Amino acid sequence: MVWCVSKAGVKGYVKTNVFFTTYDEALAEEILKLIESKYKVLEKHRSRVTNDFYFVSIEGNAEDLEELLKGKVSWFKVDVLVFR
């Protein structure tokens, strides 16, 4: 039996949650591919309620994504979580 243990909650662990909205599906796919090529993606979702809302969880500090998203999407939020 193999156990998968999450690092979340471990002292010093850092992850970034990114939320963004865009009506341009091609742009959203481009952004998601760029994020996946640059970072280790823990999970990603597209909202079932409103198709223009996306969520990506990334291992490590990815606050530089603010510059990537600025001016390209309708709205975004980048939360860097540091477990202490």
The first five atom37 places (N, CA, C, CB, O) and aatype in JSON, in Angstrom:
{
  "aatype": [12, 19, 17, 4, 19, 15, 11, 0, 7, 19, 11, 7, 18, 19, 11, 16, 2, 19, 13, 13, 16, 16, 18, 3, 6, 0, 10, 0, 6, 6, 9, 10, 11, 10, 9, 6, 15, 11, 18, 11, 19, 10, 6, 11, 8, 1, 15, 1, 19, 16, 2, 3, 13, 18, 13, 19, 15, 9, 6, 7, 2, 0, 6, 3, 10, 6, 6, 10, 10, 11, 7, 11, 19, 15, 17, 13, 11, 19, 3, 19, 10, 19, 13, 1],
  "atom_mask": [
    [1, 1, 1, 1, 1],
    [1, 1, 1, 1, 1],
    [1, 1, 1, 1, 1],
    [1, 1, 1, 1, 1],
    [1, 1, 1, 1, 1],
    [1, 1, 1, 1, 1],
    [1, 1, 1, 1, 1],
    [1, 1, 1, 1, 1],
    [1, 1, 1, 0, 1],
    [1, 1, 1, 1, 1],
    [1, 1, 1, 1, 1],
    [1, 1, 1, 0, 1],
    [1, 1, 1, 1, 1],
    [1, 1, 1, 1, 1],
    [1, 1, 1, 1, 1],
    [1, 1, 1, 1, 1],
    [1, 1, 1, 1, 1],
    [1, 1, 1, 1, 1],
    [1, 1, 1, 1, 1],
    [1, 1, 1, 1, 1],
    [1, 1, 1, 1, 1],
    [1, 1, 1, 1, 1],
    [1, 1, 1, 1, 1],
    [1, 1, 1, 1, 1],
    [1, 1, 1, 1, 1],
    [1, 1, 1, 1, 1],
    [1, 1, 1, 1, 1],
    [1, 1, 1, 1, 1],
    [1, 1, 1, 1, 1],
    [1, 1, 1, 1, 1],
    [1, 1, 1, 1, 1],
    [1, 1, 1, 1, 1],
    [1, 1, 1, 1, 1],
    [1, 1, 1, 1, 1],
    [1, 1, 1, 1, 1],
    [1, 1, 1, 1, 1],
    [1, 1, 1, 1, 1],
    [1, 1, 1, 1, 1],
    [1, 1, 1, 1, 1],
    [1, 1, 1, 1, 1],
    [1, 1, 1, 1, 1],
    [1, 1, 1, 1, 1],
    [1, 1, 1, 1, 1],
    [1, 1, 1, 1, 1],
    [1, 1, 1, 1, 1],
    [1, 1, 1, 1, 1],
    [1, 1, 1, 1, 1],
    [1, 1, 1, 1, 1],
    [1, 1, 1, 1, 1],
    [1, 1, 1, 1, 1],
    [1, 1, 1, 1, 1],
    [1, 1, 1, 1, 1],
    [1, 1, 1, 1, 1],
    [1, 1, 1, 1, 1],
    [1, 1, 1, 1, 1],
    [1, 1, 1, 1, 1],
    [1, 1, 1, 1, 1],
    [1, 1, 1, 1, 1],
    [1, 1, 1, 1, 1],
    [1, 1, 1, 0, 1],
    [1, 1, 1, 1, 1],
    [1, 1, 1, 1, 1],
    [1, 1, 1, 1, 1],
    [1, 1, 1, 1, 1],
    [1, 1, 1, 1, 1],
    [1, 1, 1, 1, 1],
    [1, 1, 1, 1, 1],
    [1, 1, 1, 1, 1],
    [1, 1, 1, 1, 1],
    [1, 1, 1, 1, 1],
    [1, 1, 1, 0, 1],
    [1, 1, 1, 1, 1],
    [1, 1, 1, 1, 1],
    [1, 1, 1, 1, 1],
    [1, 1, 1, 1, 1],
    [1, 1, 1, 1, 1],
    [1, 1, 1, 1, 1],
    [1, 1, 1, 1, 1],
    [1, 1, 1, 1, 1],
    [1, 1, 1, 1, 1],
    [1, 1, 1, 1, 1],
    [1, 1, 1, 1, 1],
    [1, 1, 1, 1, 1],
    [1, 1, 1, 1, 1]
  ],
  "atom_positions": [
    [[0.85, -1.18, 0.0], [0.0, 0.0, 0.0], [0.89, 1.24, 0.0], [-0.96, 0.0, 1.22], [1.85, 1.32, 0.76]],
    [[0.56, 2.2, -0.86], [1.32, 3.44, -0.97], [0.49, 4.58, -0.39], [1.7, 3.74, -2.44], [-0.69, 4.72, -0.71]],
    [[1.11, 5.37, 0.46], [0.44, 6.53, 1.07], [0.92, 7.79, 0.38], [0.7, 6.61, 2.6], [2.12, 7.98, 0.19]],
    [[0.0, 8.63, 0.02], [0.33, 9.92, -0.58], [0.12, 10.99, 0.5], [-0.54, 10.22, -1.86], [-1.01, 11.23, 0.92]],
    [[1.19, 11.6, 0.93], [1.12, 12.59, 1.99], [1.3, 13.98, 1.41], [2.18, 12.31, 3.08], [2.29, 14.25, 0.73]],
    [[0.36, 14.86, 1.68], [0.45, 16.23, 1.21], [1.46, 16.99, 2.05], [-0.93, 16.92, 1.26], [1.56, 16.78, 3.26]],
    [[2.21, 17.89, 1.4], [3.17, 18.72, 2.11], [2.5, 19.94, 2.74], [4.28, 19.16, 1.18], [3.1, 20.62, 3.56]],
    [[1.25, 20.21, 2.36], [0.53, 21.36, 2.9], [0.48, 21.24, 4.41], [-0.9, 21.46, 2.31], [0.12, 20.19, 4.95]],
    [[0.83, 22.28, 5.07], [0.84, 22.29, 6.53], [2.22, 22.03, 7.11], [0.0, 0.0, 0.0], [2.45, 22.27, 8.3]],
    [[3.16, 21.55, 6.29], [4.51, 21.3, 6.74], [5.25, 22.63, 6.82], [5.25, 20.31, 5.78], [5.2, 23.44, 5.89]],
    [[5.94, 22.85, 7.93], [6.64, 24.11, 8.14], [7.59, 24.41, 6.98], [7.41, 24.07, 9.46], [8.41, 23.57, 6.59]],
    [[7.48, 25.61, 6.44], [8.34, 26.05, 5.37], [7.81, 25.76, 3.97], [0.0, 0.0, 0.0], [8.37, 26.24, 2.98]],
    [[6.73, 24.98, 3.87], [6.17, 24.66, 2.57], [5.47, 25.89, 1.99], [5.17, 23.47, 2.68], [4.79, 26.62, 2.71]],
    [[5.65, 26.12, 0.7], [5.06, 27.28, 0.03], [4.26, 26.79, -1.17], [6.15, 28.31, -0.4], [4.73, 25.97, -1.96]],
    [[3.05, 27.31, -1.3], [2.27, 27.05, -2.5], [1.53, 28.32, -2.87], [1.28, 25.86, -2.3], [1.3, 29.19, -2.03]],
    [[1.15, 28.41, -4.13], [0.47, 29.59, -4.65], [-0.85, 29.17, -5.26], [1.35, 30.34, -5.68], [-0.89, 28.23, -6.06]],
    [[-1.91, 29.85, -4.9], [-3.21, 29.63, -5.51], [-3.51, 30.82, -6.42], [-4.33, 29.45, -4.43], [-3.39, 31.98, -6.0]],
    [[-3.89, 30.52, -7.65], [-4.17, 31.55, -8.64], [-5.62, 31.41, -9.09], [-3.19, 31.45, -9.85], [-6.06, 30.32, -9.47]],
    [[-6.34, 32.5, -9.05], [-7.72, 32.55, -9.53], [-7.77, 33.59, -10.63], [-8.74, 32.89, -8.35], [-7.19, 34.67, -10.49]],
    [[-8.45, 33.3, -11.74], [-8.61, 34.32, -12.77], [-9.87, 34.08, -13.58], [-7.39, 34.35, -13.68], [-10.39, 32.96, -13.67]],
    [[-10.36, 35.16, -14.19], [-11.53, 35.08, -15.06], [-11.17, 35.65, -16.43], [-12.75, 35.83, -14.45], [-10.46, 36.65, -16.54]],
    [[-11.68, 34.99, -17.46], [-11.56, 35.47, -18.82], [-12.64, 34.82, -19.66], [-10.14, 35.18, -19.4], [-12.96, 33.65, -19.47]],
    [[-13.18, 35.57, -20.6], [-14.19, 35.03, -21.51], [-13.53, 34.39, -22.74], [-15.16, 36.14, -21.95], [-14.19, 33.7, -23.52]],
    [[-12.24, 34.63, -22.91], [-11.49, 34.11, -24.05], [-10.91, 32.74, -23.7], [-10.36, 35.1, -24.47], [-9.91, 32.65, -22.99]],
    [[-11.55, 31.69, -24.19], [-11.14, 30.32, -23.86], [-9.73, 30.01, -24.37], [-12.14, 29.32, -24.44], [-8.97, 29.3, -23.71]],
    [[-9.38, 30.53, -25.54], [-8.05, 30.3, -26.1], [-6.98, 30.95, -25.23], [-7.97, 30.85, -27.55], [-5.91, 30.37, -25.01]],
    [[-7.25, 32.14, -24.73], [-6.32, 32.82, -23.83], [-6.15, 32.04, -22.54], [-6.79, 34.26, -23.53], [-5.04, 31.89, -22.04]],
    [[-7.26, 31.54, -21.99], [-7.19, 30.75, -20.76], [-6.32, 29.51, -20.96], [-8.61, 30.34, -20.32], [-5.51, 29.19, -20.1]],
    [[-6.48, 28.82, -22.08], [-5.66, 27.63, -22.38], [-4.19, 28.01, -22.52], [-6.16, 26.94, -23.67], [-3.31, 27.28, -22.06]],
    [[-3.93, 29.14, -23.15], [-2.55, 29.62, -23.3], [-1.92, 29.9, -21.92], [-2.52, 30.9, -24.17], [-0.78, 29.53, -21.67]],
    [[-2.68, 30.55, -21.05], [-2.18, 30.86, -19.7], [-1.94, 29.57, -18.93], [-3.19, 31.76, -18.95], [-0.91, 29.43, -18.27]],
    [[-2.87, 28.64, -18.99], [-2.72, 27.36, -18.27], [-1.51, 26.58, -18.77], [-3.99, 26.51, -18.42], [-0.78, 26.01, -17.97]],
    [[-1.29, 26.55, -20.07], [-0.12, 25.85, -20.63], [1.18, 26.5, -20.19], [-0.19, 25.83, -22.17], [2.15, 25.81, -19.87]],
    [[1.2, 27.83, -20.16], [2.39, 28.54, -19.7], [2.68, 28.23, -18.23], [2.22, 30.06, -19.91], [3.82, 27.98, -17.86]],
    [[1.65, 28.26, -17.41], [1.81, 27.94, -15.99], [2.33, 26.52, -15.82], [0.48, 28.13, -15.24], [3.24, 26.28, -15.03]],
    [[1.75, 25.57, -16.56], [2.17, 24.17, -16.45], [3.61, 23.97, -16.93], [1.24, 23.27, -17.26], [4.3, 23.08, -16.44]],
    [[4.07, 24.77, -17.89], [5.44, 24.63, -18.38], [6.46, 25.22, -17.42], [5.57, 25.29, -19.75], [7.63, 24.82, -17.42]],
    [[6.02, 26.16, -16.61], [6.94, 26.9, -15.73], [6.93, 26.4, -14.28], [6.59, 28.36, -15.76], [7.92, 26.55, -13.57]],
    [[5.82, 25.82, -13.84], [5.66, 25.45, -12.43], [5.11, 24.04, -12.28], [4.73, 26.44, -11.72], [4.59, 23.45, -13.23]],
    [[5.25, 23.51, -11.08], [4.64, 22.22, -10.75], [3.19, 22.5, -10.32], [5.45, 21.46, -9.63], [2.96, 23.06, -9.25]],
    [[2.24, 22.1, -11.15], [0.82, 22.34, -10.87], [0.3, 21.21, -10.01], [0.0, 22.46, -12.18], [0.4, 20.04, -10.37]],
    [[-0.28, 21.57, -8.86], [-0.85, 20.58, -7.95], [-2.28, 20.23, -8.35], [-0.83, 21.11, -6.51], [-2.68, 19.07, -8.27]],
    [[-3.04, 21.23, -8.78], [-4.39, 21.01, -9.27], [-4.84, 22.22, -10.08], [-5.37, 20.74, -8.1], [-4.35, 23.33, -9.9]],
    [[-5.79, 21.97, -10.98], [-6.37, 23.07, -11.76], [-7.82, 22.72, -12.04], [-5.58, 23.33, -13.09], [-8.17, 21.56, -12.25]],
    [[-8.65, 23.75, -12.04], [-10.09, 23.55, -12.24], [-10.67, 24.72, -13.03], [-10.81, 23.4, -10.89], [-10.21, 25.85, -12.95]],
    [[-11.7, 24.4, -13.77], [-12.53, 25.4, -14.42], [-13.9, 25.3, -13.76], [-12.61, 25.2, -15.99], [-14.45, 24.2, -13.63]],
    [[-14.45, 26.41, -13.36], [-15.72, 26.41, -12.64], [-16.84, 25.78, -13.46], [-16.1, 27.83, -12.25], [-16.94, 26.01, -14.67]],
    [[-17.65, 24.99, -12.81], [-18.84, 24.42, -13.44], [-19.99, 25.42, -13.45], [-19.26, 23.14, -12.72], [-20.9, 25.33, -14.27]],
    [[-19.94, 26.36, -12.53], [-21.01, 27.35, -12.38], [-20.88, 28.46, -13.43], [-20.99, 27.96, -10.97], [-21.85, 28.81, -14.11]],
    [[-19.68, 28.99, -13.55], [-19.41, 30.03, -14.54], [-18.14, 29.64, -15.3], [-19.27, 31.45, -13.87], [-17.06, 29.6, -14.71]],
    [[-18.26, 29.36, -16.56], [-17.16, 28.81, -17.36], [-15.96, 29.73, -17.51], [-17.66, 28.47, -18.7], [-14.9, 29.29, -17.96]],
    [[-16.09, 30.99, -17.13], [-14.99, 31.93, -17.31], [-14.1, 32.07, -16.07], [-15.52, 33.27, -17.69], [-13.24, 32.95, -16.04]],
    [[-14.29, 31.22, -15.05], [-13.53, 31.29, -13.8], [-12.6, 30.08, -13.7], [-14.48, 31.36, -12.57], [-13.04, 28.94, -13.83]],
    [[-11.3, 30.34, -13.46], [-10.29, 29.29, -13.4], [-9.54, 29.35, -12.07], [-9.29, 29.42, -14.59], [-9.37, 30.42, -11.48]],
    [[-9.08, 28.17, -11.61], [-8.29, 28.04, -10.38], [-7.11, 27.14, -10.67], [-9.16, 27.48, -9.2], [-7.26, 26.08, -11.28]],
    [[-5.93, 27.56, -10.22], [-4.72, 26.74, -10.35], [-3.97, 26.8, -9.03], [-3.82, 27.24, -11.55], [-3.76, 27.88, -8.47]],
    [[-3.55, 25.64, -8.53], [-2.73, 25.56, -7.33], [-1.34, 25.1, -7.75], [-3.36, 24.6, -6.25], [-1.2, 24.09, -8.45]],
    [[-0.32, 25.84, -7.32], [1.06, 25.63, -7.77], [1.96, 25.42, -6.56], [1.55, 26.82, -8.62], [1.8, 26.07, -5.53]],
    [[2.91, 24.5, -6.69], [3.9, 24.32, -5.62], [4.95, 25.41, -5.73], [4.55, 22.9, -5.7], [5.49, 25.65, -6.82]],
    [[5.25, 26.07, -4.62], [6.25, 27.13, -4.6], [5.64, 28.51, -4.72], [0.0, 0.0, 0.0], [4.42, 28.67, -4.79]],
    [[6.51, 29.5, -4.75], [6.09, 30.9, -4.84], [6.01, 31.31, -6.31], [7.08, 31.82, -4.06], [7.02, 31.31, -7.02]],
    [[4.81, 31.65, -6.76], [4.61, 32.03, -8.16], [3.96, 33.4, -8.26], [3.75, 30.98, -8.88], [3.11, 33.63, -9.12]],
    [[4.35, 34.32, -7.37], [3.72, 35.63, -7.38], [4.07, 36.43, -8.64], [4.13, 36.41, -6.16], [3.43, 37.45, -8.92]],
    [[5.08, 35.98, -9.4], [5.41, 36.66, -10.65], [4.3, 36.49, -11.7], [6.73, 36.13, -11.2], [4.32, 37.16, -12.73]],
    [[3.34, 35.6, -11.44], [2.21, 35.44, -12.35], [1.32, 36.67, -12.4], [1.4, 34.23, -11.94], [0.56, 36.85, -13.35]],
    [[1.41, 37.52, -11.39], [0.64, 38.77, -11.4], [0.97, 39.58, -12.65], [0.92, 39.6, -10.13], [0.08, 40.14, -13.28]],
    [[2.26, 39.64, -13.01], [2.68, 40.4, -14.2], [2.16, 39.74, -15.47], [4.22, 40.5, -14.25], [1.79, 40.44, -16.41]],
    [[2.12, 38.42, -15.51], [1.6, 37.7, -16.67], [0.12, 37.97, -16.88], [1.85, 36.2, -16.51], [-0.33, 38.15, -18.01]],
    [[-0.64, 37.99, -15.79], [-2.09, 38.11, -15.87], [-2.57, 39.56, -16.03], [-2.72, 37.51, -14.64], [-3.64, 39.81, -16.6]],
    [[-1.78, 40.5, -15.53], [-2.17, 41.91, -15.56], [-2.42, 42.38, -17.0], [-1.08, 42.79, -14.9], [-1.55, 42.28, -17.86]],
    [[-3.63, 42.89, -17.22], [-3.99, 43.42, -18.53], [-4.48, 42.38, -19.53], [0.0, 0.0, 0.0], [-4.95, 42.73, -20.6]],
    [[-4.37, 41.1, -19.18], [-4.79, 40.04, -20.11], [-6.15, 39.45, -19.74], [-3.76, 38.95, -20.15], [-6.92, 39.05, -20.62]],
    [[-6.44, 39.38, -18.45], [-7.69, 38.76, -18.0], [-8.58, 39.79, -17.32], [-7.4, 37.59, -17.03], [-8.12, 40.88, -16.96]],
    [[-9.85, 39.45, -17.16], [-10.82, 40.38, -16.56], [-10.52, 40.65, -15.09], [-12.23, 39.84, -16.69], [-10.62, 41.78, -14.62]],
    [[-10.15, 39.58, -14.37], [-9.89, 39.67, -12.93], [-8.94, 38.55, -12.55], [-11.21, 39.6, -12.09], [-8.98, 37.48, -13.15]],
    [[-8.08, 38.8, -11.55], [-7.22, 37.72, -11.03], [-6.86, 37.98, -9.58], [-5.93, 37.6, -11.88], [-6.94, 39.1, -9.08]],
    [[-6.47, 36.9, -8.93], [-5.97, 36.97, -7.56], [-4.88, 35.92, -7.43], [-7.12, 36.75, -6.49], [-5.07, 34.77, -7.82]],
    [[-3.73, 36.31, -6.88], [-2.61, 35.4, -6.66], [-2.35, 35.36, -5.16], [-1.33, 35.84, -7.46], [-1.95, 36.37, -4.57]],
    [[-2.56, 34.21, -4.53], [-2.34, 34.05, -3.1], [-1.14, 33.13, -2.87], [-3.62, 33.47, -2.41], [-1.17, 31.96, -3.24]],
    [[-0.09, 33.67, -2.25], [1.07, 32.86, -1.89], [0.89, 32.44, -0.44], [2.42, 33.66, -2.09], [0.76, 33.27, 0.46]],
    [[0.88, 31.12, -0.21], [0.67, 30.57, 1.13], [1.98, 29.98, 1.64], [-0.45, 29.49, 1.11], [2.55, 29.08, 1.03]],
    [[2.45, 30.5, 2.78], [3.66, 30.0, 3.41], [3.26, 29.36, 4.74], [4.71, 31.14, 3.61], [2.72, 30.04, 5.62]],
    [[3.52, 28.09, 4.89], [3.16, 27.38, 6.12], [4.28, 27.54, 7.13], [2.88, 25.87, 5.85], [5.44, 27.23, 6.85]],
    [[3.92, 28.04, 8.31], [4.9, 28.29, 9.37], [4.65, 27.42, 10.57], [4.87, 29.74, 9.8], [5.38, 27.51, 11.56]]
  ]
}
